[in-house]
Amino acid sequence: MIVFDGSKSDCRTADGVVLASVETSMGSMTHFTATSLSRRTQPLSAIKLPAEVTDRAAWELEDAQPVR
């Protein structure tokens, strides 16, 4: 018999920022609590992924084939 037991609870701001989280699974518990939060305008360059992350050649992947 395989039994999976787990749960997750979050405390979030009205716009979805996680301030605290508790996860339990098979008797273990992981939790974190934000110790500070600051909001400011960020330029897109601060959060934009590098181009090579989405470059198939960088991952040595073949070109995608169309779905038929």
N, CA, C and O atoms as a Tripos MOL2 file, in Angstrom:
@<TRIPOS>MOLECULE
protein
  272   271    68     0     0
PROTEIN
NO_CHARGES

@<TRIPOS>ATOM
      1 N           0.8410   -1.1640    0.0000 N.3       1 MET1
      2 CA          0.0000    0.0000    0.0000 C.3       1 MET1
      3 C           0.8930    1.2350    0.0000 C.2       1 MET1
      4 O           1.8550    1.3220    0.7640 O.2       1 MET1
      5 N           0.5650    2.1750   -0.8560 N.am      2 ILE2
      6 CA          1.2880    3.4430   -0.9130 C.3       2 ILE2
      7 C           0.3620    4.5270   -0.3940 C.2       2 ILE2
      8 O          -0.7780    4.6560   -0.8420 O.2       2 ILE2
      9 N           0.8670    5.3060    0.5580 N.am      3 VAL3
     10 CA          0.0760    6.3800    1.1470 C.3       3 VAL3
     11 C           0.8480    7.6810    0.9950 C.2       3 VAL3
     12 O           2.0250    7.7540    1.3480 O.2       3 VAL3
     13 N           0.1960    8.6910    0.4790 N.am      4 PHE4
     14 CA          0.7940   10.0170    0.3810 C.3       4 PHE4
     15 C           0.0580   10.9330    1.3320 C.2       4 PHE4
     16 O          -1.1720   10.9870    1.3330 O.2       4 PHE4
     17 N           0.8110   11.6490    2.1390 N.am      5 ASP5
     18 CA          0.2190   12.5360    3.1290 C.3       5 ASP5
     19 C           0.9620   13.8550    3.0580 C.2       5 ASP5
     20 O           2.1570   13.9100    3.3490 O.2       5 ASP5
     21 N           0.2880   14.8940    2.6850 N.am      6 GLY6
     22 CA          0.9650   16.1810    2.6110 C.3       6 GLY6
     23 C          -0.0300   17.3190    2.6270 C.2       6 GLY6
     24 O          -1.1960   17.1630    2.2660 O.2       6 GLY6
     25 N           0.4590   18.4600    3.0530 N.am      7 SER7
     26 CA         -0.3770   19.6570    3.0390 C.3       7 SER7
     27 C           0.5160   20.8770    2.9250 C.2       7 SER7
     28 O           1.7120   20.8230    3.2120 O.2       7 SER7
     29 N          -0.0850   21.9730    2.5030 N.am      8 LYS8
     30 CA          0.6310   23.2400    2.3980 C.3       8 LYS8
     31 C          -0.3260   24.3600    2.7580 C.2       8 LYS8
     32 O          -1.4640   24.3920    2.2900 O.2       8 LYS8
     33 N           0.1390   25.2730    3.5880 N.am      9 SER9
     34 CA         -0.6480   26.4390    3.9590 C.3       9 SER9
     35 C           0.2090   27.6820    3.7600 C.2       9 SER9
     36 O           1.3750   27.7070    4.1540 O.2       9 SER9
     37 N          -0.3650   28.7010    3.1560 N.am     10 ASP10
     38 CA          0.3420   29.9500    2.9130 C.3      10 ASP10
     39 C          -0.4230   31.1220    3.4910 C.2      10 ASP10
     40 O          -1.6530   31.1140    3.5480 O.2      10 ASP10
     41 N           0.3160   32.1250    3.9150 N.am     11 CYS11
     42 CA         -0.2510   33.4310    4.2560 C.3      11 CYS11
     43 C           0.2410   34.3710    3.1670 C.2      11 CYS11
     44 O           1.4480   34.5310    2.9870 O.2      11 CYS11
     45 N          -0.6800   34.9950    2.4380 N.am     12 ARG12
     46 CA         -0.3180   35.8350    1.3000 C.3      12 ARG12
     47 C          -0.9210   37.2290    1.4150 C.2      12 ARG12
     48 O          -1.9390   37.4390    2.0730 O.2      12 ARG12
     49 N          -0.2610   38.1680    0.7570 N.am     13 THR13
     50 CA         -0.8230   39.5140    0.6430 C.3      13 THR13
     51 C          -1.9980   39.4510   -0.3240 C.2      13 THR13
     52 O          -2.2150   38.4320   -0.9800 O.2      13 THR13
     53 N          -2.7500   40.5360   -0.4110 N.am     14 ALA14
     54 CA         -3.9080   40.5690   -1.3050 C.3      14 ALA14
     55 C          -3.5160   40.3310   -2.7600 C.2      14 ALA14
     56 O          -4.3310   39.8310   -3.5360 O.2      14 ALA14
     57 N          -2.2840   40.6780   -3.1520 N.am     15 ASP15
     58 CA         -1.8560   40.4680   -4.5310 C.3      15 ASP15
     59 C          -1.0100   39.2090   -4.7090 C.2      15 ASP15
     60 O          -0.3900   39.0310   -5.7580 O.2      15 ASP15
     61 N          -0.9740   38.3300   -3.6980 N.am     16 GLY16
     62 CA         -0.3910   37.0080   -3.8610 C.3      16 GLY16
     63 C           1.0330   36.7950   -3.3840 C.2      16 GLY16
     64 O           1.5670   35.6980   -3.5500 O.2      16 GLY16
     65 N           1.6660   37.7920   -2.8030 N.am     17 VAL17
     66 CA          3.0260   37.6120   -2.3000 C.3      17 VAL17
     67 C           2.9770   36.7300   -1.0510 C.2      17 VAL17
     68 O           2.2310   37.0170   -0.1150 O.2      17 VAL17
     69 N           3.7810   35.6450   -1.0370 N.am     18 VAL18
     70 CA          3.7950   34.7220    0.1010 C.3      18 VAL18
     71 C           4.5910   35.3430    1.2490 C.2      18 VAL18
     72 O           5.7640   35.6820    1.0890 O.2      18 VAL18
     73 N           3.9400   35.4880    2.4090 N.am     19 LEU19
     74 CA          4.6010   36.0290    3.5980 C.3      19 LEU19
     75 C           5.0330   34.9180    4.5510 C.2      19 LEU19
     76 O           6.0270   35.0580    5.2640 O.2      19 LEU19
     77 N           4.2890   33.8170    4.5640 N.am     20 ALA20
     78 CA          4.6260   32.6690    5.4110 C.3      20 ALA20
     79 C           4.0800   31.4170    4.7410 C.2      20 ALA20
     80 O           3.0390   31.4490    4.0850 O.2      20 ALA20
     81 N           4.8060   30.3030    4.9190 N.am     21 SER21
     82 CA          4.3830   29.0560    4.3040 C.3      21 SER21
     83 C           4.7600   27.8950    5.2120 C.2      21 SER21
     84 O           5.8370   27.8830    5.8090 O.2      21 SER21
     85 N           3.8580   26.9140    5.3090 N.am     22 VAL22
     86 CA          4.1130   25.6960    6.0800 C.3      22 VAL22
     87 C           3.7490   24.5120    5.1950 C.2      22 VAL22
     88 O           2.6410   24.4400    4.6650 O.2      22 VAL22
     89 N           4.6900   23.5820    5.0390 N.am     23 GLU23
     90 CA          4.4420   22.3610    4.2790 C.3      23 GLU23
     91 C           4.7080   21.1680    5.1780 C.2      23 GLU23
     92 O           5.7140   21.1270    5.8870 O.2      23 GLU23
     93 N           3.8060   20.1970    5.1470 N.am     24 THR24
     94 CA          4.0130   18.9670    5.9100 C.3      24 THR24
     95 C           3.8960   17.7850    4.9580 C.2      24 THR24
     96 O           3.1160   17.8070    4.0060 O.2      24 THR24
     97 N           4.6900   16.7530    5.2350 N.am     25 SER25
     98 CA          4.6490   15.5460    4.4220 C.3      25 SER25
     99 C           5.2540   14.4000    5.2070 C.2      25 SER25
    100 O           6.3950   14.4820    5.6600 O.2      25 SER25
    101 N           4.5020   13.3480    5.3660 N.am     26 MET26
    102 CA          4.9700   12.1330    6.0330 C.3      26 MET26
    103 C           5.6720   12.4250    7.3600 C.2      26 MET26
    104 O           6.7220   11.8520    7.6540 O.2      26 MET26
    105 N           5.0970   13.3010    8.1390 N.am     27 GLY27
    106 CA          5.6320   13.5830    9.4660 C.3      27 GLY27
    107 C           6.6870   14.6610    9.5210 C.2      27 GLY27
    108 O           7.0930   15.0450   10.6180 O.2      27 GLY27
    109 N           7.1590   15.1740    8.3830 N.am     28 SER28
    110 CA          8.1460   16.2530    8.4180 C.3      28 SER28
    111 C           7.4460   17.5840    8.1450 C.2      28 SER28
    112 O           6.3490   17.6180    7.5890 O.2      28 SER28
    113 N           8.0910   18.6710    8.5420 N.am     29 MET29
    114 CA          7.4960   19.9860    8.3590 C.3      29 MET29
    115 C           8.5690   20.9690    7.9110 C.2      29 MET29
    116 O           9.6700   20.9960    8.4610 O.2      29 MET29
    117 N           8.2400   21.7690    6.9160 N.am     30 THR30
    118 CA          9.1100   22.8410    6.4430 C.3      30 THR30
    119 C           8.3150   24.1270    6.5190 C.2      30 THR30
    120 O           7.1590   24.1750    6.0970 O.2      30 THR30
    121 N           8.9300   25.1710    7.0560 N.am     31 HIS31
    122 CA          8.2200   26.4430    7.1160 C.3      31 HIS31
    123 C           9.1850   27.5880    6.8970 C.2      31 HIS31
    124 O          10.3820   27.4790    7.1610 O.2      31 HIS31
    125 N           8.6380   28.6870    6.4100 N.am     32 PHE32
    126 CA          9.4150   29.9170    6.3350 C.3      32 PHE32
    127 C           8.4940   31.0860    6.5740 C.2      32 PHE32
    128 O           7.2870   31.0130    6.3450 O.2      32 PHE32
    129 N           9.0890   32.1710    7.0410 N.am     33 THR33
    130 CA          8.3760   33.4150    7.2930 C.3      33 THR33
    131 C           9.2070   34.5560    6.7420 C.2      33 THR33
    132 O          10.4000   34.6550    7.0300 O.2      33 THR33
    133 N           8.5880   35.4150    5.9550 N.am     34 ALA34
    134 CA          9.2920   36.5820    5.4280 C.3      34 ALA34
    135 C           9.6810   37.4930    6.5860 C.2      34 ALA34
    136 O           8.8940   37.7140    7.5070 O.2      34 ALA34
    137 N          10.8860   38.0110    6.5320 N.am     35 THR35
    138 CA         11.3340   38.9150    7.5900 C.3      35 THR35
    139 C          11.2580   40.3690    7.1590 C.2      35 THR35
    140 O          11.3160   41.2700    7.9960 O.2      35 THR35
    141 N          11.1290   40.6030    5.8640 N.am     36 SER36
    142 CA         10.9340   41.9690    5.3750 C.3      36 SER36
    143 C          10.3350   41.9100    3.9800 C.2      36 SER36
    144 O          10.4470   40.9050    3.2790 O.2      36 SER36
    145 N           9.7050   42.9920    3.5990 N.am     37 LEU37
    146 CA          9.1020   43.0960    2.2840 C.3      37 LEU37
    147 C           9.2100   44.5430    1.8490 C.2      37 LEU37
    148 O           8.7920   45.4480    2.5710 O.2      37 LEU37
    149 N           9.7670   44.7580    0.6770 N.am     38 SER38
    150 CA          9.8100   46.1190    0.1420 C.3      38 SER38
    151 C           9.2990   46.0710   -1.2850 C.2      38 SER38
    152 O           9.5600   45.1220   -2.0240 O.2      38 SER38
    153 N           8.5820   47.0880   -1.6510 N.am     39 ARG39
    154 CA          8.0260   47.1550   -2.9950 C.3      39 ARG39
    155 C           8.6030   48.3770   -3.6930 C.2      39 ARG39
    156 O           8.6450   49.4800   -3.1480 O.2      39 ARG39
    157 N           9.0420   48.1350   -4.9120 N.am     40 ARG40
    158 CA          9.5620   49.2280   -5.7100 C.3      40 ARG40
    159 C           9.4480   48.8360   -7.1770 C.2      40 ARG40
    160 O           9.3290   47.6550   -7.5030 O.2      40 ARG40
    161 N           9.4820   49.7980   -8.0340 N.am     41 THR41
    162 CA          9.4280   49.5500   -9.4610 C.3      41 THR41
    163 C          10.7520   48.9520   -9.9110 C.2      41 THR41
    164 O          11.8240   49.4500   -9.5680 O.2      41 THR41
    165 N          10.6600   47.8850  -10.6770 N.am     42 GLN42
    166 CA         11.8480   47.2150  -11.2030 C.3      42 GLN42
    167 C          11.8370   47.3270  -12.7240 C.2      42 GLN42
    168 O          10.7850   47.2000  -13.3510 O.2      42 GLN42
    169 N          13.0030   47.5640  -13.3150 N.am     43 PRO43
    170 CA         13.0430   47.5230  -14.7790 C.3      43 PRO43
    171 C          12.8970   46.0760  -15.2500 C.2      43 PRO43
    172 O          13.2640   45.1470  -14.5310 O.2      43 PRO43
    173 N          12.3720   45.8920  -16.4340 N.am     44 LEU44
    174 CA         12.1930   44.5480  -16.9760 C.3      44 LEU44
    175 C          13.5170   43.7910  -17.0050 C.2      44 LEU44
    176 O          13.5330   42.5750  -16.8140 O.2      44 LEU44
    177 N          14.6110   44.4790  -17.2380 N.am     45 SER45
    178 CA         15.9170   43.8170  -17.3080 C.3      45 SER45
    179 C          16.3060   43.1540  -15.9850 C.2      45 SER45
    180 O          17.1350   42.2440  -15.9760 O.2      45 SER45
    181 N          15.7230   43.5940  -14.8740 N.am     46 ALA46
    182 CA         16.0450   43.0210  -13.5640 C.3      46 ALA46
    183 C          15.4200   41.6370  -13.3640 C.2      46 ALA46
    184 O          15.8990   40.8490  -12.5500 O.2      46 ALA46
    185 N          14.3560   41.3480  -14.1050 N.am     47 ILE47
    186 CA         13.6650   40.0700  -13.9200 C.3      47 ILE47
    187 C          13.6010   39.2190  -15.1770 C.2      47 ILE47
    188 O          13.1680   38.0680  -15.1250 O.2      47 ILE47
    189 N          14.0240   39.7690  -16.2960 N.am     48 LYS48
    190 CA         13.9560   39.0590  -17.5680 C.3      48 LYS48
    191 C          15.0000   37.9440  -17.6060 C.2      48 LYS48
    192 O          16.1540   38.1550  -17.2320 O.2      48 LYS48
    193 N          14.5900   36.7540  -18.0620 N.am     49 LEU49
    194 CA         15.5070   35.6340  -18.1880 C.3      49 LEU49
    195 C          16.5110   35.9090  -19.3000 C.2      49 LEU49
    196 O          16.1720   36.5580  -20.2900 O.2      49 LEU49
    197 N          17.7350   35.4270  -19.1500 N.am     50 PRO50
    198 CA         18.7060   35.5660  -20.2360 C.3      50 PRO50
    199 C          18.1950   34.8500  -21.4920 C.2      50 PRO50
    200 O          17.5110   33.8320  -21.3840 O.2      50 PRO50
    201 N          18.5150   35.3630  -22.6600 N.am     51 ALA51
    202 CA         18.0130   34.8020  -23.9220 C.3      51 ALA51
    203 C          18.3860   33.3350  -24.0760 C.2      51 ALA51
    204 O          17.6180   32.5660  -24.6560 O.2      51 ALA51
    205 N          19.5550   32.9270  -23.5670 N.am     52 GLU52
    206 CA         19.9750   31.5340  -23.7510 C.3      52 GLU52
    207 C          19.0930   30.5420  -22.9930 C.2      52 GLU52
    208 O          19.1220   29.3490  -23.2930 O.2      52 GLU52
    209 N          18.3270   30.9980  -22.0390 N.am     53 VAL53
    210 CA         17.4350   30.0850  -21.3080 C.3      53 VAL53
    211 C          16.3680   29.5250  -22.2370 C.2      53 VAL53
    212 O          15.9710   28.3680  -22.0940 O.2      53 VAL53
    213 N          15.9050   30.3200  -23.1750 N.am     54 THR54
    214 CA         14.8620   29.8560  -24.0910 C.3      54 THR54
    215 C          15.4100   29.5090  -25.4750 C.2      54 THR54
    216 O          14.6390   29.2790  -26.4070 O.2      54 THR54
    217 N          16.7240   29.4700  -25.6110 N.am     55 ASP55
    218 CA         17.3520   29.1200  -26.8790 C.3      55 ASP55
    219 C          17.5170   27.6000  -26.9500 C.2      55 ASP55
    220 O          18.2700   27.0200  -26.1680 O.2      55 ASP55
    221 N          16.8170   26.9590  -27.8810 N.am     56 ARG56
    222 CA         16.8560   25.4960  -27.9990 C.3      56 ARG56
    223 C          18.2700   24.9950  -28.2510 C.2      56 ARG56
    224 O          18.6360   23.9270  -27.7590 O.2      56 ARG56
    225 N          19.0720   25.7340  -29.0020 N.am     57 ALA57
    226 CA         20.4410   25.3110  -29.3110 C.3      57 ALA57
    227 C          21.2960   25.2730  -28.0470 C.2      57 ALA57
    228 O          22.1490   24.3970  -27.9050 O.2      57 ALA57
    229 N          21.0780   26.2080  -27.1340 N.am     58 ALA58
    230 CA         21.8470   26.2430  -25.8830 C.3      58 ALA58
    231 C          21.5950   24.9890  -25.0550 C.2      58 ALA58
    232 O          22.4620   24.5620  -24.2920 O.2      58 ALA58
    233 N          20.4140   24.3980  -25.2030 N.am     59 TRP59
    234 CA         20.0560   23.1770  -24.4640 C.3      59 TRP59
    235 C          20.3120   21.9290  -25.3140 C.2      59 TRP59
    236 O          19.9920   20.8100  -24.9130 O.2      59 TRP59
    237 N          20.8950   22.1480  -26.4910 N.am     60 GLU60
    238 CA         21.1720   21.0580  -27.4300 C.3      60 GLU60
    239 C          19.9040   20.2770  -27.7810 C.2      60 GLU60
    240 O          19.9070   19.0480  -27.8460 O.2      60 GLU60
    241 N          18.8220   21.0250  -28.0060 N.am     61 LEU61
    242 CA         17.5480   20.4200  -28.3860 C.3      61 LEU61
    243 C          17.3360   20.5910  -29.8770 C.2      61 LEU61
    244 O          17.7290   21.6030  -30.4580 O.2      61 LEU61
    245 N          16.7220   19.6140  -30.4850 N.am     62 GLU62
    246 CA         16.3980   19.7170  -31.9100 C.3      62 GLU62
    247 C          15.2430   20.6880  -32.0940 C.2      62 GLU62
    248 O          14.5170   21.0000  -31.1510 O.2      62 GLU62
    249 N          15.0880   21.1590  -33.3240 N.am     63 ASP63
    250 CA         13.9670   22.0440  -33.6200 C.3      63 ASP63
    251 C          12.6660   21.3180  -33.3480 C.2      63 ASP63
    252 O          12.5460   20.1200  -33.6020 O.2      63 ASP63
    253 N          11.7020   22.0440  -32.8350 N.am     64 ALA64
    254 CA         10.3930   21.4540  -32.5330 C.3      64 ALA64
    255 C           9.6950   21.0820  -33.8400 C.2      64 ALA64
    256 O           9.7760   21.8100  -34.8290 O.2      64 ALA64
    257 N           9.0220   19.9630  -33.8290 N.am     65 GLN65
    258 CA          8.2550   19.5070  -34.9890 C.3      65 GLN65
    259 C           6.8000   19.8740  -34.7860 C.2      65 GLN65
    260 O           6.2880   19.7740  -33.6710 O.2      65 GLN65
    261 N           6.1230   20.2980  -35.8460 N.am     66 PRO66
    262 CA          4.6980   20.6480  -35.7020 C.3      66 PRO66
    263 C           3.8720   19.4240  -35.3280 C.2      66 PRO66
    264 O           4.1790   18.3050  -35.7370 O.2      66 PRO66
    265 N           2.8490   19.6440  -34.5660 N.am     67 VAL67
    266 CA          1.9160   18.5630  -34.1800 C.3      67 VAL67
    267 C           0.9370   18.3600  -35.2970 C.2      67 VAL67
    268 O           0.3530   19.3230  -35.7950 O.2      67 VAL67
    269 N           0.7440   17.1250  -35.7040 N.am     68 ARG68
    270 CA         -0.1800   16.8440  -36.8220 C.3      68 ARG68
    271 C          -1.4590   16.2720  -36.3380 C.2      68 ARG68
    272 O          -2.3460   15.9780  -37.1390 O.2      68 ARG68
@<TRIPOS>BOND
     1     1     2 1
     2     2     3 1
     3     3     4 2
     4     3     5 am
     5     5     6 1
     6     6     7 1
     7     7     8 2
     8     7     9 am
     9     9    10 1
    10    10    11 1
    11    11    12 2
    12    11    13 am
    13    13    14 1
    14    14    15 1
    15    15    16 2
    16    15    17 am
    17    17    18 1
    18    18    19 1
    19    19    20 2
    20    19    21 am
    21    21    22 1
    22    22    23 1
    23    23    24 2
    24    23    25 am
    25    25    26 1
    26    26    27 1
    27    27    28 2
    28    27    29 am
    29    29    30 1
    30    30    31 1
    31    31    32 2
    32    31    33 am
    33    33    34 1
    34    34    35 1
    35    35    36 2
    36    35    37 am
    37    37    38 1
    38    38    39 1
    39    39    40 2
    40    39    41 am
    41    41    42 1
    42    42    43 1
    43    43    44 2
    44    43    45 am
    45    45    46 1
    46    46    47 1
    47    47    48 2
    48    47    49 am
    49    49    50 1
    50    50    51 1
    51    51    52 2
    52    51    53 am
    53    53    54 1
    54    54    55 1
    55    55    56 2
    56    55    57 am
    57    57    58 1
    58    58    59 1
    59    59    60 2
    60    59    61 am
    61    61    62 1
    62    62    63 1
    63    63    64 2
    64    63    65 am
    65    65    66 1
    66    66    67 1
    67    67    68 2
    68    67    69 am
    69    69    70 1
    70    70    71 1
    71    71    72 2
    72    71    73 am
    73    73    74 1
    74    74    75 1
    75    75    76 2
    76    75    77 am
    77    77    78 1
    78    78    79 1
    79    79    80 2
    80    79    81 am
    81    81    82 1
    82    82    83 1
    83    83    84 2
    84    83    85 am
    85    85    86 1
    86    86    87 1
    87    87    88 2
    88    87    89 am
    89    89    90 1
    90    90    91 1
    91    91    92 2
    92    91    93 am
    93    93    94 1
    94    94    95 1
    95    95    96 2
    96    95    97 am
    97    97    98 1
    98    98    99 1
    99    99   100 2
   100    99   101 am
   101   101   102 1
   102   102   103 1
   103   103   104 2
   104   103   105 am
   105   105   106 1
   106   106   107 1
   107   107   108 2
   108   107   109 am
   109   109   110 1
   110   110   111 1
   111   111   112 2
   112   111   113 am
   113   113   114 1
   114   114   115 1
   115   115   116 2
   116   115   117 am
   117   117   118 1
   118   118   119 1
   119   119   120 2
   120   119   121 am
   121   121   122 1
   122   122   123 1
   123   123   124 2
   124   123   125 am
   125   125   126 1
   126   126   127 1
   127   127   128 2
   128   127   129 am
   129   129   130 1
   130   130   131 1
   131   131   132 2
   132   131   133 am
   133   133   134 1
   134   134   135 1
   135   135   136 2
   136   135   137 am
   137   137   138 1
   138   138   139 1
   139   139   140 2
   140   139   141 am
   141   141   142 1
   142   142   143 1
   143   143   144 2
   144   143   145 am
   145   145   146 1
   146   146   147 1
   147   147   148 2
   148   147   149 am
   149   149   150 1
   150   150   151 1
   151   151   152 2
   152   151   153 am
   153   153   154 1
   154   154   155 1
   155   155   156 2
   156   155   157 am
   157   157   158 1
   158   158   159 1
   159   159   160 2
   160   159   161 am
   161   161   162 1
   162   162   163 1
   163   163   164 2
   164   163   165 am
   165   165   166 1
   166   166   167 1
   167   167   168 2
   168   167   169 am
   169   169   170 1
   170   170   171 1
   171   171   172 2
   172   171   173 am
   173   173   174 1
   174   174   175 1
   175   175   176 2
   176   175   177 am
   177   177   178 1
   178   178   179 1
   179   179   180 2
   180   179   181 am
   181   181   182 1
   182   182   183 1
   183   183   184 2
   184   183   185 am
   185   185   186 1
   186   186   187 1
   187   187   188 2
   188   187   189 am
   189   189   190 1
   190   190   191 1
   191   191   192 2
   192   191   193 am
   193   193   194 1
   194   194   195 1
   195   195   196 2
   196   195   197 am
   197   197   198 1
   198   198   199 1
   199   199   200 2
   200   199   201 am
   201   201   202 1
   202   202   203 1
   203   203   204 2
   204   203   205 am
   205   205   206 1
   206   206   207 1
   207   207   208 2
   208   207   209 am
   209   209   210 1
   210   210   211 1
   211   211   212 2
   212   211   213 am
   213   213   214 1
   214   214   215 1
   215   215   216 2
   216   215   217 am
   217   217   218 1
   218   218   219 1
   219   219   220 2
   220   219   221 am
   221   221   222 1
   222   222   223 1
   223   223   224 2
   224   223   225 am
   225   225   226 1
   226   226   227 1
   227   227   228 2
   228   227   229 am
   229   229   230 1
   230   230   231 1
   231   231   232 2
   232   231   233 am
   233   233   234 1
   234   234   235 1
   235   235   236 2
   236   235   237 am
   237   237   238 1
   238   238   239 1
   239   239   240 2
   240   239   241 am
   241   241   242 1
   242   242   243 1
   243   243   244 2
   244   243   245 am
   245   245   246 1
   246   246   247 1
   247   247   248 2
   248   247   249 am
   249   249   250 1
   250   250   251 1
   251   251   252 2
   252   251   253 am
   253   253   254 1
   254   254   255 1
   255   255   256 2
   256   255   257 am
   257   257   258 1
   258   258   259 1
   259   259   260 2
   260   259   261 am
   261   261   262 1
   262   262   263 1
   263   263   264 2
   264   263   265 am
   265   265   266 1
   266   266   267 1
   267   267   268 2
   268   267   269 am
   269   269   270 1
   270   270   271 1
   271   271   272 2
@<TRIPOS>SUBSTRUCTURE
     1 MET1         2 RESIDUE 1 A MET
     2 ILE2         6 RESIDUE 1 A ILE
     3 VAL3        10 RESIDUE 1 A VAL
     4 PHE4        14 RESIDUE 1 A PHE
     5 ASP5        18 RESIDUE 1 A ASP
     6 GLY6        22 RESIDUE 1 A GLY
     7 SER7        26 RESIDUE 1 A SER
     8 LYS8        30 RESIDUE 1 A LYS
     9 SER9        34 RESIDUE 1 A SER
    10 ASP10       38 RESIDUE 1 A ASP
    11 CYS11       42 RESIDUE 1 A CYS
    12 ARG12       46 RESIDUE 1 A ARG
    13 THR13       50 RESIDUE 1 A THR
    14 ALA14       54 RESIDUE 1 A ALA
    15 ASP15       58 RESIDUE 1 A ASP
    16 GLY16       62 RESIDUE 1 A GLY
    17 VAL17       66 RESIDUE 1 A VAL
    18 VAL18       70 RESIDUE 1 A VAL
    19 LEU19       74 RESIDUE 1 A LEU
    20 ALA20       78 RESIDUE 1 A ALA
    21 SER21       82 RESIDUE 1 A SER
    22 VAL22       86 RESIDUE 1 A VAL
    23 GLU23       90 RESIDUE 1 A GLU
    24 THR24       94 RESIDUE 1 A THR
    25 SER25       98 RESIDUE 1 A SER
    26 MET26      102 RESIDUE 1 A MET
    27 GLY27      106 RESIDUE 1 A GLY
    28 SER28      110 RESIDUE 1 A SER
    29 MET29      114 RESIDUE 1 A MET
    30 THR30      118 RESIDUE 1 A THR
    31 HIS31      122 RESIDUE 1 A HIS
    32 PHE32      126 RESIDUE 1 A PHE
    33 THR33      130 RESIDUE 1 A THR
    34 ALA34      134 RESIDUE 1 A ALA
    35 THR35      138 RESIDUE 1 A THR
    36 SER36      142 RESIDUE 1 A SER
    37 LEU37      146 RESIDUE 1 A LEU
    38 SER38      150 RESIDUE 1 A SER
    39 ARG39      154 RESIDUE 1 A ARG
    40 ARG40      158 RESIDUE 1 A ARG
    41 THR41      162 RESIDUE 1 A THR
    42 GLN42      166 RESIDUE 1 A GLN
    43 PRO43      170 RESIDUE 1 A PRO
    44 LEU44      174 RESIDUE 1 A LEU
    45 SER45      178 RESIDUE 1 A SER
    46 ALA46      182 RESIDUE 1 A ALA
    47 ILE47      186 RESIDUE 1 A ILE
    48 LYS48      190 RESIDUE 1 A LYS
    49 LEU49      194 RESIDUE 1 A LEU
    50 PRO50      198 RESIDUE 1 A PRO
    51 ALA51      202 RESIDUE 1 A ALA
    52 GLU52      206 RESIDUE 1 A GLU
    53 VAL53      210 RESIDUE 1 A VAL
    54 THR54      214 RESIDUE 1 A THR
    55 ASP55      218 RESIDUE 1 A ASP
    56 ARG56      222 RESIDUE 1 A ARG
    57 ALA57      226 RESIDUE 1 A ALA
    58 ALA58      230 RESIDUE 1 A ALA
    59 TRP59      234 RESIDUE 1 A TRP
    60 GLU60      238 RESIDUE 1 A GLU
    61 LEU61      242 RESIDUE 1 A LEU
    62 GLU62      246 RESIDUE 1 A GLU
    63 ASP63      250 RESIDUE 1 A ASP
    64 ALA64      254 RESIDUE 1 A ALA
    65 GLN65      258 RESIDUE 1 A GLN
    66 PRO66      262 RESIDUE 1 A PRO
    67 VAL67      266 RESIDUE 1 A VAL
    68 ARG68      270 RESIDUE 1 A ARG
